[in-house]
Every structure is written in C-alpha cells, then in structure tokens.
Amino acid sequence: MYASARSNGSPVGTSHSPRARSSSSSKPNARSVGRSSRSIGPLRVGVPLLRRESATLRAVSPGGSGVGPLVHWWAWMNFTWFASAYDNDDVLYRVVTLVQIAGVLVLAAGVSRAFEDQDWVAVVIGYVIMRVAMAAQWLRAGRSAAPPESTMARTYSAGVLLCQIGWLGLLFLPEDSRGWLFLVMVVLELSVPAFAERKHPSSWHPHHISERYGLLTIIVLGETVAAATVAVKSGIEENDALGEVLPIAVGGLLIVFAAWWIYFVVPVHSYLRSSRQSFLWGYGHYLVFSSAAAIGAGLEVAVEQAVGKAHISTLAASAAVTLPTAVFLLTVWALHARHFKVGLAEQLVLPTAALLVLGCTFLGGQAVLVAGIVLALTVAAGVSLTARRTERERRTTAPAA
C-alpha cells in the first residue's frame, strides 16, 4: 500500500506508455511508478461514490456514529492504494471489484439494525465480503510477481484473511465484550499494511494517490453542502424561519468553500516520497474525511436548533459546527500546509484560524456566520502571504537571471 522514497516530486521509472485496458483476463503486474497516464478507471470513480453514499446510511444512535465512516474509509483506502499499483482493469479485476461493491451494499443495509437492535450479522458479513475480495486481489497480484514483491502481496492477503476471523467472532461474543474485540480488530487491521510492506513496498503513484484522496474530499464536502441545503430548505418551508436560517446558510457555504480551497492549495503529491510520510498522510486523512462530514451534520443541527426542532442550547449547536471545522483546519495544516508554507506568518495562518473558529462558538446565533467569515479571511490571508513571498522570490532571482 505504501512505497519507498521517490527521488523528486515526480516518480521515476522506465515506461511512459499509456496503460492498456483489456477486456480479457491478464495478470495484474505492478505498474511502473513512472507511468504518466494512470487514468481514472470507471470502477475507481464508482467505488468511492458508492461507499460514501452508503456510509450516509450509518447508525441512528450516537454510539454508532463513527463505525460506518471508519469501516468505509478503511475499505476504500485499501482499495485505492492497491488499485494505484495493480489495477489492470481486466475482466477478473472488474468482477472482484464488483463483489467488493456488493459487500458495501450489504454492510450499509445492516447498519441501522446493528445499532437499533444490536444485530450485527449483515454488517459483519458485508465487511467480510469486501475484505475477502480484497484479499483475493492481493493473492492474484502475488501470483504474477516475483519475490520479494510476491511475498509482500501474499502477506497482505494472509493478514486481511486472518483479520476476518476476528470480525466473525463479533457475531458469537456477548454484547458487553464486542467493544473490546472491535478495538483490537481495528488495531490489527491498521497494522496489516505496515507489516506487509516492511521489506518491500508496492509501486503506487504519489500524484495518482493524492488525486484519489482529493476526489473523495470533494465528495464528502459535496455531501456536506447537500445535507445543509436540505436542512435550510426544510427550515424555511416548514417553519418560515428565513431570518434564523440565513446566517447559518451563508456561514456554512463560506466554511465549505474555504475548506475546499485550503485542502487543494498545495501540491501535496510532491511531499509523498517515503513510506513513513505516506503512512502518516494516508491514515491521517480519516480525520480530514470525518471532520468534513461532521461539518455537514453540525450545520443540520444548527438549523434545527434555530427553528426549534432540536432541543439543545445555542452553544451546543454552534459547537457542532465550529469543533469539526477547527479539527479540519488543524488536520489539513498538519498533513498538507506545514510542509509547503515558508516563514512563521504563513505557518500560523491555519492554526490561528482554528483558534478563532473555536472562539466563534460563544457568539450565539451568529456563530456559524462569523466562523464562515473567519475562514474566508483565512483564505485571503494565505493567498496574500503566498503572493508576497512569490514576488520577493521573483525580485531576488531576476537580477541573477
């Protein structure tokens, strides 16, 4: 899933010809990291879309709100890194990927029942279907590779399959013991990539990977906008509360637009050069995706509180938006911005914005609007500082040129 260091921002390799797509079965050999045209296949577009949409069918109870996104993120992440290295788009690859998608649907169908009735059968079976199919993909890749790459692929397959035994154990344990086994299995699942690639990395492509993560970020932010739009529409039509809802709508839109801008402002693919960097970056995105999704949920809560549907305090409703927004800012700074910003002023923009957004929590009904304005000013400050630095560098290098 993760690879060794690249010598520069662009990966090196020997082959630069476009990847051929074949309708017949072929071996999933590792693609050269130097291939410049790792295009987006139809399955790799459909899988994140389907998994994100099915993740919206997660638990109705607060205790289960994080399980659905965690499961879908992990399955999506494994598929993404595997596809970057071994996607040959042949018949067998497509069929196995469709099996994984079927597992997603089975899991999503059982989420509500799992948290309402503690019936985890559909969730576990759906997840096992996804992961067994993923293990089959790795096993197939191992058969067409030579050591030590084949050893890496088979270790992946064995690790994934062994973990499924533990997940099936959830179905047979008493309810009060399932939480501990769940935590143990999460740790084991997260450890499989590091263990499998400890001696030999897979040949993923940094620009390709950063593009896939960016696409999923756009999908999550899009769902945030959609959820907020539905809430605002409902508040206006059912409660005639335009005055109460409008500040939340404007502030929420500014937050989402600024979040998009901040995430994509730096070329993060040039940072992904080593296994250690890739592990931290890939795993850290769970906070990016979950906080972005939580912003949308928070906007819904804020609207419902403003129109009197949610019987919570204004402070709690404001915090439902400002806390995930601050987490998003700090996480994107840690994973992206701090590696490209120059000087103390540029480095402090996002952490300062996160603190100011947290302070907006205490502004009552105007909290979301002011938080949105803070993020808009944050984007403006970042653009201004970068432009000034670029101009100084241009003036410095011009005489030498």
C-alpha positions as CSV (number, residue, x, y, z in Angstrom):
1,M,0.0,0.0,0.0
2,Y,2.9,2.4,0.6
3,A,6.1,2.7,-1.2
4,S,9.8,3.7,-0.8
5,A,11.1,7.1,-1.2
6,R,11.0,8.9,-4.5
7,S,14.0,10.9,-5.5
8,N,12.0,14.0,-6.5
9,G,8.5,15.3,-6.8
10,S,7.7,13.2,-9.9
11,P,8.1,9.4,-9.7
12,V,10.8,7.7,-11.7
13,G,10.5,4.7,-13.9
14,T,11.2,3.2,-17.3
15,S,7.9,3.1,-19.1
16,H,5.9,6.1,-20.1
17,S,3.4,4.5,-22.4
18,P,-0.3,4.7,-21.6
19,R,-1.8,1.8,-19.7
20,A,-3.7,-0.5,-22.0
21,R,-7.1,-1.6,-20.9
22,S,-8.1,-5.1,-21.9
23,S,-11.4,-6.8,-21.8
24,S,-9.7,-10.2,-21.5
25,S,-8.1,-11.6,-18.4
26,S,-4.4,-10.7,-17.8
27,K,-2.1,-10.8,-14.9
28,P,-2.2,-7.8,-12.5
29,N,1.5,-7.0,-12.7
30,A,2.7,-4.0,-10.7
31,R,2.6,-0.9,-12.9
32,S,5.8,1.2,-13.3
33,V,5.7,4.2,-11.0
34,G,6.9,6.3,-13.9
35,R,3.8,5.8,-16.0
36,S,2.5,9.3,-16.5
37,S,-1.0,8.3,-17.5
38,R,-2.6,6.4,-14.7
39,S,-6.1,7.4,-15.7
40,I,-9.1,7.1,-13.5
41,G,-11.0,3.9,-14.3
42,P,-14.8,3.8,-14.1
43,L,-14.6,1.4,-11.1
44,R,-12.2,3.7,-9.2
45,V,-14.7,6.6,-9.6
46,G,-17.7,4.5,-8.7
47,V,-16.3,2.8,-5.6
48,P,-15.7,5.9,-3.6
49,L,-19.0,7.4,-4.7
50,L,-20.9,4.3,-3.6
51,R,-19.0,3.9,-0.4
52,R,-19.6,7.5,0.6
53,E,-23.3,7.3,-0.2
54,S,-23.7,4.0,1.7
55,A,-21.8,5.5,4.6
56,T,-24.7,8.0,5.0
57,L,-26.9,5.1,6.0
58,R,-24.8,4.7,9.2
59,A,-26.1,4.3,12.7
60,V,-29.1,6.3,14.0
61,S,-27.8,6.1,17.6
62,P,-24.9,8.4,18.8
63,G,-22.9,5.4,19.9
64,G,-22.6,4.1,16.4
65,S,-21.9,7.3,14.5
66,G,-18.2,6.7,13.9
67,V,-18.3,3.0,13.0
68,G,-19.8,3.3,9.5
69,P,-17.3,6.0,8.3
70,L,-14.4,4.1,9.8
71,V,-15.3,0.9,8.0
72,H,-15.9,2.5,4.7
73,W,-12.8,4.7,4.9
74,W,-10.6,1.7,5.6
75,A,-12.0,-0.5,2.9
76,W,-11.8,2.4,0.4
77,M,-8.2,3.3,1.4
78,N,-7.0,-0.3,0.9
79,F,-8.7,-0.5,-2.5
80,T,-7.3,2.9,-3.6
81,W,-3.6,2.0,-2.8
82,F,-4.0,-1.4,-4.3
83,A,-5.6,-0.1,-7.5
84,S,-2.8,2.5,-7.9
85,A,-0.3,-0.3,-8.2
86,Y,-2.1,-3.3,-9.7
87,D,-5.3,-2.1,-11.5
88,N,-5.1,-3.8,-14.9
89,D,-8.9,-3.3,-15.5
90,D,-9.3,-6.8,-16.9
91,V,-12.4,-9.0,-16.6
92,L,-11.4,-10.7,-13.4
93,Y,-10.3,-7.5,-11.7
94,R,-13.7,-5.9,-12.6
95,V,-15.7,-8.9,-11.3
96,V,-13.8,-9.0,-8.0
97,T,-14.3,-5.2,-7.6
98,L,-18.0,-5.6,-8.2
99,V,-18.1,-8.2,-5.4
100,Q,-16.5,-5.6,-3.1
101,I,-19.2,-3.1,-4.1
102,A,-21.8,-5.8,-3.3
103,G,-20.2,-6.1,0.2
104,V,-20.6,-2.4,0.6
105,L,-24.3,-2.6,-0.1
106,V,-24.8,-5.5,2.3
107,L,-23.0,-3.6,5.1
108,A,-24.9,-0.4,4.5
109,A,-28.2,-2.3,4.6
110,G,-27.4,-3.7,8.1
111,V,-26.1,-0.6,9.8
112,S,-29.3,0.8,11.2
113,R,-30.4,-2.6,12.5
114,A,-27.0,-3.1,14.1
115,F,-27.3,0.0,16.3
116,E,-31.1,-0.2,16.9
117,D,-31.3,-4.0,17.7
118,Q,-27.6,-4.9,18.2
119,D,-27.9,-7.3,15.2
120,W,-24.5,-7.1,13.6
121,V,-24.9,-10.1,11.2
122,A,-25.4,-8.0,8.0
123,V,-22.7,-5.5,8.9
124,V,-20.1,-8.2,9.6
125,I,-21.0,-10.3,6.6
126,G,-20.9,-7.2,4.3
127,Y,-17.5,-6.2,5.6
128,V,-16.1,-9.8,5.3
129,I,-17.3,-9.9,1.7
130,M,-15.4,-6.7,0.9
131,R,-12.2,-7.8,2.6
132,V,-12.1,-11.4,1.3
133,A,-12.5,-9.9,-2.2
134,M,-9.6,-7.6,-1.4
135,A,-7.5,-10.5,-0.2
136,A,-8.2,-12.3,-3.5
137,Q,-6.9,-9.3,-5.4
138,W,-3.7,-9.3,-3.4
139,L,-3.3,-13.0,-3.8
140,R,-3.7,-12.7,-7.5
141,A,-1.1,-9.9,-7.6
142,G,1.3,-12.1,-5.7
143,R,0.9,-15.0,-8.2
144,S,2.1,-12.8,-11.0
145,A,5.0,-11.2,-9.2
146,A,8.5,-12.3,-8.2
147,P,10.0,-12.2,-4.7
148,P,10.1,-10.0,-2.7
149,E,7.0,-8.4,-4.2
150,S,5.1,-11.7,-4.2
151,T,5.9,-12.1,-0.5
152,M,4.5,-8.6,0.2
153,A,1.3,-9.3,-1.7
154,R,0.8,-12.7,-0.1
155,T,1.4,-11.2,3.4
156,Y,-1.3,-8.6,2.6
157,S,-3.7,-11.4,1.6
158,A,-3.0,-13.5,4.7
159,G,-3.2,-10.6,7.1
160,V,-6.6,-9.5,5.7
161,L,-8.0,-13.0,5.8
162,L,-6.8,-13.6,9.4
163,C,-8.5,-10.4,10.5
164,Q,-11.8,-11.6,9.1
165,I,-11.8,-14.4,11.5
166,G,-11.7,-11.9,14.3
167,W,-14.5,-9.9,12.8
168,L,-16.7,-13.0,12.5
169,G,-16.0,-13.5,16.2
170,L,-18.2,-10.4,16.9
171,L,-21.2,-12.5,16.0
172,F,-20.6,-15.0,18.7
173,L,-19.5,-12.8,21.6
174,P,-21.9,-11.3,24.2
175,E,-22.7,-7.7,23.7
176,D,-20.6,-6.4,26.6
177,S,-17.5,-8.0,25.1
178,R,-17.9,-6.8,21.5
179,G,-16.5,-3.3,22.1
180,W,-13.1,-4.7,23.2
181,L,-12.8,-7.1,20.3
182,F,-13.8,-4.3,17.9
183,L,-10.9,-2.1,19.2
184,V,-8.4,-5.0,18.9
185,M,-9.5,-5.8,15.4
186,V,-9.2,-2.1,14.3
187,V,-5.6,-2.1,15.6
188,L,-4.8,-5.3,13.8
189,E,-6.4,-4.2,10.5
190,L,-4.4,-0.9,10.6
191,S,-1.2,-2.9,11.2
192,V,-1.5,-5.1,8.2
193,P,-0.1,-2.6,5.6
194,A,2.9,-1.7,7.8
195,F,3.7,-5.4,8.4
196,A,3.2,-6.4,4.8
197,E,5.4,-3.7,3.4
198,R,8.1,-3.7,6.0
199,K,10.6,-5.1,3.5
200,H,9.2,-4.3,0.0
201,P,6.8,-1.5,-0.9
202,S,4.1,-1.6,-3.6
203,S,4.5,0.7,-6.7
204,W,1.8,3.3,-6.0
205,H,2.0,6.6,-7.7
206,P,2.0,9.8,-5.5
207,H,0.1,12.1,-7.9
208,H,-2.4,9.3,-8.5
209,I,-2.9,8.8,-4.8
210,S,-3.3,12.4,-3.9
211,E,-5.8,12.8,-6.7
212,R,-7.9,9.9,-5.4
213,Y,-7.9,11.4,-1.9
214,G,-8.8,14.8,-3.3
215,L,-11.7,13.3,-5.2
216,L,-13.1,11.7,-2.0
217,T,-12.6,15.0,-0.2
218,I,-14.7,16.7,-2.8
219,I,-17.4,14.0,-2.5
220,V,-17.5,14.5,1.3
221,L,-17.7,18.3,1.0
222,G,-20.4,17.9,-1.6
223,E,-22.5,15.8,0.8
224,T,-21.9,18.4,3.4
225,V,-23.4,21.1,1.1
226,A,-26.3,18.8,0.2
227,A,-27.1,18.0,3.8
228,A,-27.0,21.7,4.8
229,T,-29.2,22.6,1.8
230,V,-31.9,20.1,2.8
231,A,-31.9,21.4,6.3
232,V,-32.1,25.0,5.3
233,K,-34.9,24.2,2.8
234,S,-36.8,22.4,5.5
235,G,-36.3,25.2,8.0
236,I,-37.6,27.8,5.5
237,E,-40.6,25.9,4.2
238,E,-41.8,24.2,7.4
239,N,-41.1,27.0,9.9
240,D,-40.9,30.2,7.9
241,A,-37.6,31.0,9.6
242,L,-35.6,32.7,6.9
243,G,-34.1,35.2,9.3
244,E,-32.9,32.5,11.7
245,V,-31.6,30.1,8.9
246,L,-30.0,32.6,6.5
247,P,-26.9,33.4,8.7
248,I,-26.3,29.6,9.1
249,A,-26.7,29.0,5.4
250,V,-24.3,31.8,4.4
251,G,-21.7,30.8,7.1
252,G,-21.9,27.2,6.2
253,L,-21.4,27.9,2.5
254,L,-18.3,30.0,3.3
255,I,-16.9,27.2,5.5
256,V,-17.3,24.6,2.8
257,F,-15.9,26.8,0.1
258,A,-12.9,27.7,2.3
259,A,-12.4,24.1,3.3
260,W,-12.1,23.1,-0.4
261,W,-9.7,26.0,-1.1
262,I,-7.5,25.2,1.9
263,Y,-7.3,21.5,1.1
264,F,-6.3,21.9,-2.6
265,V,-4.0,25.0,-2.3
266,V,-0.7,23.0,-2.1
267,P,0.7,20.2,-4.5
268,V,0.8,17.5,-1.8
269,H,1.8,14.8,-4.2
270,S,5.3,16.2,-4.2
271,Y,5.5,15.5,-0.4
272,L,4.7,11.8,-0.7
273,R,8.2,10.4,-1.1
274,S,8.7,7.8,1.7
275,S,6.8,5.1,3.5
276,R,6.7,7.0,6.8
277,Q,5.3,10.1,5.2
278,S,2.7,8.1,3.3
279,F,1.6,6.2,6.4
280,L,1.0,9.3,8.4
281,W,-0.6,11.1,5.5
282,G,-2.9,8.3,4.4
283,Y,-4.0,7.4,7.9
284,G,-4.4,11.0,9.0
285,H,-7.0,11.5,6.3
286,Y,-9.5,9.8,8.5
287,L,-9.7,13.0,10.5
288,V,-10.0,15.0,7.3
289,F,-12.9,13.0,5.9
290,S,-14.7,12.6,9.3
291,S,-14.4,16.3,10.2
292,A,-15.6,17.4,6.8
293,A,-18.6,15.1,7.1
294,A,-19.2,16.3,10.7
295,I,-19.4,19.9,9.4
296,G,-22.5,19.0,7.4
297,A,-24.1,17.2,10.3
298,G,-23.3,20.2,12.5
299,L,-25.0,22.6,10.1
300,E,-28.1,20.4,10.2
301,V,-28.1,20.5,14.0
302,A,-27.6,24.3,13.9
303,V,-30.6,24.8,11.6
304,E,-32.8,22.5,13.6
305,Q,-31.8,24.3,16.8
306,A,-32.5,27.7,15.2
307,V,-36.0,26.7,14.2
308,G,-36.8,25.0,17.5
309,K,-36.7,21.4,16.3
310,A,-33.5,20.4,18.3
311,H,-33.9,21.0,22.0
312,I,-30.3,21.8,22.7
313,S,-28.5,25.0,23.7
314,T,-27.3,27.5,21.2
315,L,-23.8,26.9,22.5
316,A,-24.0,23.1,21.7
317,A,-25.5,23.8,18.3
318,S,-22.7,26.2,17.5
319,A,-20.0,23.8,18.7
320,A,-21.4,21.1,16.4
321,V,-20.1,23.3,13.5
322,T,-17.1,25.0,15.0
323,L,-15.4,22.0,16.5
324,P,-15.2,19.8,13.4
325,T,-14.2,22.9,11.4
326,A,-11.3,23.5,13.7
327,V,-10.3,19.9,13.5
328,F,-10.4,20.1,9.7
329,L,-8.2,23.1,9.7
330,L,-5.6,21.7,12.1
331,T,-5.5,18.3,10.3
332,V,-5.0,19.8,6.8
333,W,-2.3,22.1,8.2
334,A,-0.5,19.0,9.8
335,L,-0.9,16.8,6.7
336,H,-0.6,19.4,3.9
337,A,0.1,23.1,4.5
338,R,3.0,23.0,7.0
339,H,5.2,21.1,4.5
340,F,4.9,24.0,1.9
341,K,4.5,27.2,3.9
342,V,7.6,29.4,4.4
343,G,8.1,31.6,7.4
344,L,6.3,32.0,10.7
345,A,3.4,34.1,9.3
346,E,2.4,31.5,6.7
347,Q,2.7,28.7,9.2
348,L,0.5,30.3,11.7
349,V,-2.5,31.1,9.4
350,L,-4.4,27.8,9.8
351,P,-3.7,27.2,13.5
352,T,-4.7,30.8,14.2
353,A,-7.9,30.3,12.2
354,A,-8.7,27.2,14.1
355,L,-8.4,29.0,17.4
356,L,-10.6,31.9,16.1
357,V,-13.2,29.4,14.8
358,L,-13.4,27.8,18.3
359,G,-13.9,31.3,19.8
360,C,-16.9,31.8,17.5
361,T,-18.6,29.0,19.4
362,F,-19.6,31.6,22.1
363,L,-21.2,34.1,19.7
364,G,-24.7,32.6,19.9
365,G,-26.9,32.6,16.8
366,Q,-24.2,34.3,14.7
367,A,-21.5,31.7,15.5
368,V,-21.7,29.9,12.1
369,L,-21.8,33.1,10.1
370,V,-18.8,34.6,11.9
371,A,-16.9,31.3,11.6
372,G,-17.5,31.4,7.8
373,I,-16.2,34.9,7.6
374,V,-13.1,33.9,9.6
375,L,-12.4,31.1,7.1
376,A,-12.9,33.5,4.1
377,L,-10.4,35.9,5.6
378,T,-8.1,32.9,6.3
379,V,-8.1,32.1,2.6
380,A,-7.5,35.7,1.7
381,A,-4.6,35.9,4.2
382,G,-3.0,32.8,2.8
383,V,-3.3,33.9,-0.8
384,S,-1.8,37.3,0.1
385,L,1.1,35.9,2.0
386,T,1.9,33.5,-0.7
387,A,1.7,36.1,-3.4
388,R,4.0,38.4,-1.4
389,R,6.6,35.6,-0.9
390,T,6.4,34.7,-4.6
391,E,7.0,38.3,-5.6
392,R,10.0,38.6,-3.3
393,E,11.5,35.5,-4.7
394,R,10.9,36.7,-8.2
395,R,12.7,40.0,-7.5
396,T,15.6,38.1,-5.8
397,T,16.1,35.8,-8.7
398,A,15.5,38.3,-11.5
399,P,18.9,40.2,-11.2
400,A,20.7,36.8,-11.2
401,A,18.9,35.7,-14.3
